[in-house]
């Protein structure tokens, strides 16, 4: 494809979007999230798979990911599903004829029984009083592209559903999840950085479309029967946090790109961090036994520094 050189809304395949599609270095919210230790990643791990890295590792998708992508695509409508998936006429691919058919396909192959499950998930979403109108009056998977003024980095955002008028209708994101129980789901959305994604998408709409978006609604649906589905949203304060983290990650990306240094989690040997459950357990035991942390018996050892470790021996 011809590389994108102007801000705008582009209807391009996902394969082009996730690649090196702009005239200069570009990154999406998924890449920015990988730069943050809070997401369980770091700049070194991002760079290992980055399309900007000529020596990157191959990114191998899994069947579980394909199933999640299929549910996601069908929720956005049958035309969107048909762009990327084809239902297999074979139950398995042990025979030569079946393997030959599979290898000829340009789209991702999904088995018939998995497709029935995906259809059941989509049907429940479309019957939901909360969610049935989420994907109306707009377009699926449009790519927003713009160049950041501060860093000169090209930015990419691809909302699941971009309304024709984002000032009057919510942008809609579809997320499959293990549980929509409020506490567990809240932990998961912050763990996966969806507030960062939301902050960046809203900024992209402002920059590209020149309007103040109404907001983002998340259609959250469980992967297992009965496929419960509910609508969730971030508070203004949470969106502000997401915006701040997106800008922080972008500055980190620009610095790494300029210096060629993509650091790991730490720069020197460090102590393990005590998990909250461990701290609470030890506090409870010491309370029961009438001990303080200072006089508790055990193998406390001598506290040492990173320099001590490096210079030891």
N, C-alpha and C positions, 0 to 999 in steps of 0.2 A: 504494500500500500504506500501511497504518497504520504510522507510524514506531515503531521499537523503543525501548522505554523501560525495559526490565528485562533484567538479564543472563540469558543462557540459550543454548540450542542451538536454532537456527531452520532450518527446511527452506524456504528461499526461493530464487527464481530468481537466477541469477548477475547478471542485469541489475539487480535490486534491491540485491544485495549490493555491487556496485561503485559504486552511486550513493550519494546522501545519505539513508541508510536509518534513521538514529537520530535521537532527539529533540535531540541536541546534535552538535557537530562530531565526525566519526569518520574513522578512517584504518586501512588494512590494512598488512600488511608490504610489499606492492608499493609503496604510496605512501611508506612510511617509507624504503625503500631508495632511492627517487628523490631523497630529500633529501640523500643522502650523496655527496660528490665521488668517493669510491672506487668508486661504481657507475657513474661516467661521467655523472652528472647533478648537479643542484643545486636548492635551493629554488625558484628562479625557473622552472626547467623543470617541476618538479612542479606549481606553482601554475597554469601555463599550461593544464593539462588537468584540474585538480582539479574534482570535482563541486561543491565548495564555492565555486568561482569563478564568479560570474554572467556573466563575460565570457570564459569559457574557449574554447579552440580546439576544433574538432570532432576526435574521436579516430577516425581511419579505420583499420579493420582491413584486412588483406591476405589474399590467397588462401593464402599460405604459413602465415599464422597460423591460418586456418580448418582447414588440413590438420593442423597440429599439435594443435589443439583436438579434431579428430575422432579422432585416434589416442589422445589422452588420455581422451576420453569412452568409447570402446569398450573400452579397457583396464579401465575401472571397471564394465563390464557393458553389455549391450544396452539395458536400460531407460534407463540414463543417456545412452547415445548417442541414443536415440529422442527424448529430451526436447528436444534442441537441433539435431538434424540430420535431413535427409531426402535420400534418394538420388535424383538426377535421372534421369528416364526418357529424357532427351535427351543426346546426345553434345556438343552445343554449343547456343548460344542465338542463332543467326543468324536463324532464322525467327520470324515473329510469334507463332505458336502457342507455341513454346518460351519466348520472352520473357514471354508472358502468364502461362504456368504458373509460371515463376520468380518473377515479381513478386507473385504471389498467396500465396507461401509465407511463413509466420510463423517457420519454422525456417531455419537455415543450410543452403543447398543444397550438396551434395557430388556430384561426378560419379562415375559408376559405376566407372570405372577407378581413380580415387583411392580409392573405397570398398574395392575388392579389395585394394589395397595396405595400407590400414588394417586390414582383416581379417587379412591375413598377419602384420602386426606384432603384433596382439593374440594370434593363435594361438601365435606363438613365445613370447611372454611367459607364456602360460598353461601351456606345456610346460616352462618352465624349472624346473630342480630348486631353484634359489635363490629364485625369485620366484613360483612358481605359487600359493602360499598367502597371498600378501601381502594380497589383497583378499577376505578371508573374515571372518565373524563381526563384521560392522560395517555402517556406512552410508556411502554416497558423498556427498561435498561437502555436509556439514552446516556451517552457519555458527555459529561461536562469537562471542558478543557480550558485552562487559563494559566497565564504566566504570573508567578508571584513577584510582586514589585520589590520586596525586601531581599529575596534570595536569588532571583532570576531562575528559579526552578519551575518547570512546567508541572502543574498539578492536575490530577485526574479524579473525577468522582462519577460514580455510575449508580444512581438511585434505582432501586427495583422498579419504582413507579413514580414518574415525574408528571405531576398534574399540568394541564395546559396553562393554568394560572396558579402558580404556587403561593401567590398572595392571598388566595381565597380557599384553596384546598390543601390538605396536608400531603406532603411527600409520604409515600408508603414504603416501608421495608418489610419483607417477609423473612421470618426466622423460624427454622425448625429447632426444637430443643428437647431435652430429656424430660423437663418438668416446667410447667408454668405456675407452680406454687410461688406466690409473690416473693418470699424471702430467697428461695433457691434461684429463681430466675433473675432477681436483682443482682445476686452475687455473680451469676454467669455473664450477664450483659456487661458488667464492669470488668470482669476477668478478660473477656474477649475484646474489650475496647470499643463497644458499640457507641458509647457516648463520644468518643473521639471521631468515629466515622460520621456521626450525626453532625458534630460541630463543623467538620470539614465540608460536608455536603451542603449545609446551609450557607456557608461562606462562598462556596462555588456558585450557588444560585444567585447570591447577591452580586458576585463579580461578573458572571456571564449573562444573567437575565436582567440585571438592574432593578430587581424588586426585593422587598423585604418578605421572606417566606413566612407563611403562617406557622409552620413547624413540621415535625416528622412524627408519624405514627408507626408503631411497630406491631405487625400482625405476628403473634407468637403462637406456634402450634406444636404440640407434642408429637413425637415420632411414633408412639405406640398407641394402640387402641385404648380409649375411644377417640383419640386424636383431638383432645381438647384444644380450643383455640380462643385467645382473648387479645384485646388491643391494649398496648402499653405505650407510655410516652415518658420522656425525660422532662424533669422540671427545668425552668429557666436557669437555675443555679447549676444543675448538672450539665446542661448544654454549654454554659460558660466555662465550666471545668474542662469539658471535652475540647472546646475551641482552644483553650490555653495549652492543653497537652498536645494538640495537633500542631500548634505553632512551635512549641518546644521541640517536638520530634523533627519538624521541618528544618529548624536551625541546626539540629544535630546532623541531619542528612547532608545539608549544605557544607557543614564543617568537615565531615568525613570525606565527602566528594572532593573538596578542595585540597585536603591534606593527604588523601590516600590512606588514612589510618582508620581502620574499622575495628574498634576495641571489643574485647570480650566483656564479661560481666564485671570483673575486677581487674585492677592493675597490679595488685600485690597479694600475697597470702593473707587470708582474713579468717576471722572466727565464724563458726556456724552461728546462725541466728536461732534463738530459742523460739519455737512455735508457741503460739498463744496457749494451746491446750497443755503443753508441757509446763509453762509458767504457772498456769492455774492448778495443775496437778501438784506441783512441788509446794505451792503456797498452802494448798489444802492439807498436805501431809505434815508440813512444818507446824501448821496451826494445831493439828491434832496432837502432835508430839511435843508441842511447846518449844519449838526451836526457831531461831532466826536464821536467815541465810548466812550470816557471818559465822555462827558457831555450829552449823550443821556439820556432822562428821562425814567423812568420805574422801575419795581421791580428788582433792581439789587441784593439786599440782600448782606449779608456778605459772603465773600469767606472763606471757611473752608477746613480743611484737613481731611484725613482719621482718623487720631488720634483724632481729635475733635469729629468726629461722634462716634467712638468707646467708647470714655470716656464721652460722653454726658449723662446727667441724674444723 
